[in-house]
Amino acid sequence: MRITLVEDNVGLAKGIAYRLQDAGHAVDMLHNGNEAETFLKDDASDLIILDINLPGQDGLSVLKALRARDDQRPVILLTARAETEDRVIGLDAGADDYLIKPFEMAELEARVRALARRRTTPQRQMLEIGPLRFDSAARQLLIGEAAVDVPRRELSVLEALLSAEGRLVSKAALLDYAYGVGADVDEKVIEVYVSRLRARLKSHGVAIKSQRGLGYQLQSEGDG
């Protein structure tokens, strides 16, 4: 799953991002409300973790603008405000969940999993090609009813290709999906992941085709 994290405490943001990435999610980090407002208009994340106290626009303003655009992605608010009234204000603004600082990372992870299960877009939760099915909420690749063990970075690359539904996905886009926008990682690592995925998928009639300089796309047997 792709997650947008908006938190002005850089140390905390990095800690959250590392924990979520270890769980197999791609994380985009932002530290300013104005930047978040612009970014969220065009990004394709599945879930947003949003601090209330931000430089620029505050988190509640960012959230209200999100809902005004009829963007219904789940949002977890982070705040140091513990009063019941503050929680009500956040939930009334359109938040799906509310977490008070300081919190345990395990609790944040549990709330992310809960919101993933509650998402109302099942077509994005279960992605399919040939005999393969990918459950994006459970982060599990299935062949029939059997789960296939795939390392988390490869799984993120596969999820990005499946989500494209046969369209080309650039190497840069795959890198962003696997590591988050702006990650200091060489694009060549994507070539390694694609090579490994090709070997895994070949016996199941699924191929990763490449177009030099353009990107990669998934095809199953019988596709033109």
Backbone hydrogen bonds, N-H to C=O, Kabsch-Sander energy under -0.5 kcal/mol:
donor,donor_aa,acceptor,acceptor_aa,energy
3,I,26,A,-3.1
4,T,47,L,-2.4
5,L,3,I,-0.6
5,L,28,D,-3.3
6,V,4,T,-0.5
6,V,49,I,-3.1
7,E,5,L,-0.6
7,E,30,L,-2.4
10,V,8,D,-1.1
13,A,9,N,-2.9
14,K,10,V,-2.6
15,G,11,G,-2.0
16,I,12,L,-2.6
17,A,13,A,-2.8
18,Y,14,K,-2.7
19,R,15,G,-1.9
20,L,16,I,-2.6
21,Q,17,A,-2.7
22,D,18,Y,-2.2
23,A,19,R,-0.9
24,G,21,Q,-1.7
25,H,20,L,-2.2
26,A,1,M,-1.9
28,D,3,I,-2.5
29,M,27,V,-0.5
30,L,5,L,-2.6
33,G,55,P,-2.9
36,A,32,N,-2.3
37,E,33,G,-2.4
38,T,34,N,-1.8
39,F,35,E,-2.7
40,L,36,A,-2.8
41,K,37,E,-0.5
41,K,38,T,-0.9
42,D,39,F,-1.3
43,D,39,F,-1.5
46,D,2,R,-3.0
47,L,2,R,-1.2
48,I,74,P,-2.4
49,I,4,T,-2.9
50,L,48,I,-0.5
50,L,76,I,-3.0
51,D,6,V,-2.7
52,I,78,L,-2.1
54,L,52,I,-1.1
59,G,52,I,-3.3
62,V,58,D,-1.9
63,L,59,G,-2.6
64,K,60,L,-2.6
65,A,61,S,-2.2
66,L,62,V,-1.9
67,R,63,L,-2.4
68,A,64,K,-2.1
69,R,65,A,-1.2
69,R,66,L,-0.5
70,D,67,R,-1.7
71,D,66,L,-2.1
72,Q,70,D,-0.8
76,I,48,I,-2.8
77,L,75,V,-0.6
77,L,97,D,-2.4
78,L,50,L,-2.6
79,T,99,L,-1.8
82,A,80,A,-0.6
87,R,83,E,-1.7
88,V,84,T,-2.4
89,I,85,E,-2.3
90,G,86,D,-2.2
91,L,87,R,-2.7
92,D,88,V,-2.8
93,A,89,I,-1.5
94,G,91,L,-1.1
95,A,90,G,-1.8
96,D,75,V,-2.4
97,D,75,V,-1.6
99,L,77,L,-3.0
101,K,79,T,-3.0
107,E,104,E,-0.7
108,L,104,E,-1.6
109,E,105,M,-2.6
110,A,106,A,-2.0
111,R,107,E,-2.1
112,V,108,L,-2.2
113,R,109,E,-2.4
114,A,110,A,-2.2
115,L,111,R,-2.3
116,A,112,V,-2.1
117,R,113,R,-2.0
118,R,114,A,-1.3
119,R,115,L,-0.7
119,R,116,A,-0.7
124,R,121,T,-1.9
125,Q,121,T,-1.0
126,M,122,P,-2.1
127,L,125,Q,-0.7
127,L,134,F,-2.7
129,I,132,L,-2.1
132,L,129,I,-2.5
133,R,142,L,-2.5
134,F,127,L,-3.5
135,D,133,R,-0.5
135,D,140,Q,-2.8
136,S,125,Q,-3.7
136,S,134,F,-0.9
139,R,135,D,-1.4
140,Q,135,D,-1.8
141,L,148,V,-0.7
142,L,133,R,-3.6
143,I,146,A,-2.7
144,G,131,P,-0.9
146,A,143,I,-1.8
148,V,141,L,-3.1
150,V,148,V,-0.7
155,L,151,P,-2.3
156,S,152,R,-2.0
157,V,153,R,-2.0
158,L,154,E,-2.6
159,E,155,L,-2.4
160,A,156,S,-2.1
161,L,157,V,-2.1
162,L,158,L,-2.7
163,S,159,E,-2.6
164,A,160,A,-1.1
165,E,162,L,-1.5
166,G,161,L,-0.7
167,R,164,A,-1.4
169,V,216,Y,-2.7
174,L,170,S,-2.2
175,L,171,K,-2.2
176,D,172,A,-2.4
177,Y,173,A,-2.2
178,A,174,L,-2.2
179,Y,175,L,-2.5
180,G,176,D,-2.5
183,A,180,G,-1.6
185,V,183,A,-1.9
189,V,186,D,-1.9
190,I,187,E,-1.6
191,E,187,E,-0.6
192,V,188,K,-1.2
193,Y,189,V,-2.2
194,V,190,I,-2.8
195,S,191,E,-2.2
196,R,192,V,-2.2
197,L,193,Y,-2.5
198,R,194,V,-2.6
199,A,195,S,-1.7
200,R,196,R,-1.8
201,L,197,L,-2.7
202,K,198,R,-1.9
204,H,201,L,-1.8
205,G,202,K,-1.7
206,V,201,L,-1.6
207,A,219,Q,-3.5
209,K,207,A,-0.7
209,K,217,Q,-2.8
211,Q,215,G,-2.6
214,L,211,Q,-2.8
215,G,211,Q,-2.1
216,Y,169,V,-2.6
217,Q,209,K,-2.3
219,Q,207,A,-2.6
221,E,205,G,-1.9
223,D,220,S,-2.3
